[in-house]
Amino acid sequence: MAVKKNIITKEYIVSLYMDEVLETQKKPVSVFHFVKGKDFTEAEFYNFFGTLEGLEKEIFRMFFANTVDLLHKNTDYPEYTMKNKMLSFYFTFFEVLTANRSYVLQSLKSHQNPIRNLTQLSLLRESFKEYVSEILTDDYRLEQEKLQKYQEKTIQETAWLQLMMTIKFWADDSSPAFEKTDIFIEKSVHASFELMNVAPLNHLIDLGKFLFKEKIYSK
């Protein structure tokens, strides 16, 4: 009886890749070496990924996608405030990372050049910045429309840096159940939203507009 071949999917290839990296403690040197001995061909690999680097990037994007899927299974999630959505994202995302901790740590230390390691996170970065933009509410937007675009980009980049800091903290955390990471998330997210309070800045902009008009039109 012929052995039934596994259905080749993106998720199946990713699972085999992660297992190989963990078992060998290194990344395959090429697609040829990766598919050797597997039940799919190099051509089938290219149906889903252009390169091994593209596969690595997709793994971290999939961690993000799984997180968002889990968030939306909670029927109360759409009613959360922006801060509570961000907290929920963090706690869920790091649960996903923790479930794959061995791979994440091995993957992020694979290159001596930290920039090469960070390239794996490029798709995660794009997805996370889009997520931040989607959950951004008017409570945290400046009243001046001309400044909103620049403000949104600043918030996205700041949120990304905060996520990177949290990943580094989590990677170094040796506390039981990574409880120190949970504390770090709570404190850092609360602090970042305090800094995002735009009410004082809106008042300053209004004052500036008033003074400008007084200076120009009172002459």
C-alpha positions as CSV (number, residue, x, y, z in Angstrom):
1,M,0.0,0.0,0.0
2,A,1.4,3.4,-1.0
3,V,2.1,5.8,1.9
4,K,-0.3,8.7,1.8
5,K,1.6,12.0,1.2
6,N,1.0,14.8,3.6
7,I,-0.9,17.8,2.2
8,I,1.7,20.5,1.7
9,T,0.7,23.8,3.2
10,K,2.5,26.9,4.4
11,E,1.9,25.9,8.0
12,Y,3.3,22.4,7.4
13,I,6.5,23.7,5.9
14,V,6.9,26.2,8.7
15,S,6.4,23.5,11.3
16,L,9.1,21.3,9.7
17,Y,11.5,24.3,9.4
18,M,11.1,25.2,13.1
19,D,11.6,21.6,14.2
20,E,14.8,21.4,12.1
21,V,16.2,24.6,13.4
22,L,15.6,23.4,17.0
23,E,17.0,19.9,16.4
24,T,20.1,21.0,14.6
25,Q,20.6,24.3,16.5
26,K,21.3,26.0,13.2
27,K,19.5,27.2,10.1
28,P,19.7,25.2,6.8
29,V,22.2,26.7,4.4
30,S,19.9,26.6,1.5
31,V,16.4,25.5,0.3
32,F,18.0,22.5,-1.3
33,H,19.4,21.3,2.0
34,F,16.2,22.1,3.9
35,V,13.9,20.0,1.6
36,K,16.3,17.1,1.3
37,G,14.7,14.1,2.9
38,K,11.3,15.8,3.2
39,D,8.1,14.8,1.5
40,F,8.0,17.8,-0.7
41,T,10.2,19.2,-3.4
42,E,12.1,22.4,-3.8
43,A,9.5,23.5,-6.4
44,E,6.7,22.9,-3.9
45,F,8.6,25.0,-1.3
46,Y,8.7,27.9,-3.8
47,N,4.9,27.8,-4.1
48,F,4.8,29.3,-0.6
49,F,8.1,31.1,0.0
50,G,10.7,32.7,-2.3
51,T,13.6,32.2,0.1
52,L,14.4,30.7,3.5
53,E,14.6,34.3,4.8
54,G,11.1,34.9,3.6
55,L,10.0,31.8,5.5
56,E,11.6,33.1,8.7
57,K,9.9,36.4,8.3
58,E,6.5,34.7,7.8
59,I,7.0,32.7,11.0
60,F,6.9,35.9,13.1
61,R,4.0,37.3,11.1
62,M,2.1,34.1,11.8
63,F,2.8,34.6,15.5
64,F,1.1,38.0,15.1
65,A,-1.8,36.6,13.1
66,N,-2.5,33.9,15.6
67,T,-2.5,36.5,18.4
68,V,-5.1,38.7,16.6
69,D,-7.2,35.6,15.8
70,L,-7.2,34.8,19.5
71,L,-8.1,38.3,20.5
72,H,-11.1,38.4,18.2
73,K,-12.5,35.2,19.7
74,N,-13.3,37.2,22.7
75,T,-16.7,38.8,22.0
76,D,-15.9,41.7,24.4
77,Y,-12.7,42.7,22.7
78,P,-14.2,45.2,20.1
79,E,-15.6,47.2,23.1
80,Y,-12.2,47.5,24.8
81,T,-10.5,50.8,25.1
82,M,-7.3,51.3,23.0
83,K,-5.2,50.7,26.1
84,N,-7.0,47.5,27.1
85,K,-6.7,46.3,23.5
86,M,-3.0,46.9,23.6
87,L,-2.6,45.1,27.0
88,S,-4.6,42.2,25.6
89,F,-2.4,42.1,22.5
90,Y,0.7,42.0,24.6
91,F,-0.4,39.3,27.0
92,T,-1.7,37.1,24.2
93,F,1.3,37.7,21.9
94,F,3.7,36.7,24.6
95,E,1.7,33.6,25.4
96,V,2.2,32.7,21.7
97,L,5.9,33.5,21.9
98,T,6.3,31.5,25.1
99,A,4.7,28.5,23.4
100,N,7.4,28.8,20.8
101,R,10.2,30.2,23.1
102,S,12.9,27.7,22.1
103,Y,12.6,28.6,18.4
104,V,12.3,32.3,19.0
105,L,15.4,32.5,21.2
106,Q,17.4,30.3,18.8
107,S,16.2,32.3,15.8
108,L,17.0,35.7,17.3
109,K,20.5,34.8,18.3
110,S,21.4,33.0,15.0
111,H,23.4,35.9,13.6
112,Q,26.2,37.7,15.3
113,N,25.0,40.9,13.5
114,P,21.8,42.0,15.4
115,I,20.6,43.9,12.3
116,R,20.4,40.5,10.4
117,N,18.4,39.1,13.3
118,L,16.0,42.0,13.2
119,T,15.3,41.5,9.5
120,Q,13.3,38.5,10.5
121,L,10.9,40.8,12.2
122,S,10.1,43.0,9.2
123,L,6.7,41.5,8.5
124,L,5.8,41.5,12.1
125,R,6.8,45.2,12.2
126,E,4.5,46.0,9.3
127,S,1.6,44.0,10.8
128,F,2.0,45.5,14.2
129,K,2.1,49.1,13.0
130,E,-1.1,48.5,11.0
131,Y,-2.7,47.0,14.2
132,V,-1.7,50.1,16.2
133,S,-3.2,52.4,13.5
134,E,-6.4,50.3,13.5
135,I,-7.0,50.6,17.3
136,L,-5.9,54.2,17.5
137,T,-8.9,56.2,18.8
138,D,-9.8,59.9,18.7
139,D,-9.0,60.1,22.4
140,Y,-5.3,59.9,21.4
141,R,-5.5,62.0,18.2
142,L,-4.5,65.6,18.0
143,E,-7.4,67.9,17.0
144,Q,-5.3,69.4,14.2
145,E,-5.8,67.2,11.1
146,K,-2.5,68.4,9.5
147,L,-0.6,67.0,12.5
148,Q,-2.5,63.7,12.8
149,K,-0.6,61.9,10.0
150,Y,2.8,62.7,11.7
151,Q,1.4,61.9,15.1
152,E,0.2,58.4,13.9
153,K,3.6,57.6,12.5
154,T,5.2,58.6,15.7
155,I,2.8,56.5,17.8
156,Q,3.4,53.5,15.5
157,E,7.2,53.7,15.7
158,T,7.1,54.3,19.4
159,A,4.8,51.3,19.9
160,W,7.2,49.2,17.8
161,L,10.2,50.2,19.9
162,Q,8.3,49.3,23.0
163,L,7.4,45.9,21.6
164,M,11.0,45.3,20.8
165,M,12.1,46.3,24.3
166,T,9.5,43.9,25.7
167,I,10.7,41.0,23.5
168,K,14.3,41.7,24.8
169,F,13.0,41.7,28.4
170,W,11.1,38.5,27.9
171,A,14.1,36.8,26.2
172,D,16.2,37.6,29.3
173,D,13.5,36.8,31.9
174,S,14.1,33.8,34.0
175,S,11.3,34.3,36.5
176,P,8.7,31.6,37.0
177,A,5.9,31.8,34.4
178,F,7.7,34.9,33.1
179,E,5.9,36.9,35.8
180,K,8.4,39.7,35.6
181,T,7.5,40.2,31.9
182,D,3.9,40.5,32.9
183,I,4.8,43.2,35.3
184,F,6.9,45.0,32.7
185,I,4.1,44.9,30.2
186,E,1.6,46.4,32.7
187,K,4.0,49.2,33.7
188,S,5.3,50.0,30.3
189,V,1.9,50.0,28.5
190,H,0.3,52.2,31.3
191,A,3.3,54.6,31.1
192,S,3.2,54.8,27.3
193,F,-0.5,55.8,27.4
194,E,0.1,58.4,30.0
195,L,2.7,59.9,27.6
196,M,0.1,59.7,24.7
197,N,-2.3,62.0,26.6
198,V,-2.9,64.7,23.9
199,A,-5.1,67.0,26.0
200,P,-2.2,69.2,27.2
201,L,-0.7,69.3,23.7
202,N,-4.0,70.3,22.2
203,H,-4.2,73.2,24.7
204,L,-0.7,74.3,23.7
205,I,-1.6,74.2,20.0
206,D,-4.7,76.3,20.7
207,L,-2.7,78.8,22.7
208,G,-0.1,79.0,19.8
209,K,-2.9,79.6,17.3
210,F,-4.3,82.3,19.5
211,L,-1.0,84.1,20.0
212,F,-0.2,83.8,16.3
213,K,-3.6,85.4,15.3
214,E,-3.1,88.1,18.0
215,K,0.4,88.9,16.7
216,I,-0.7,89.0,13.0
217,Y,-4.1,90.6,13.1
218,S,-3.7,93.0,16.0
219,K,-1.2,95.1,14.0
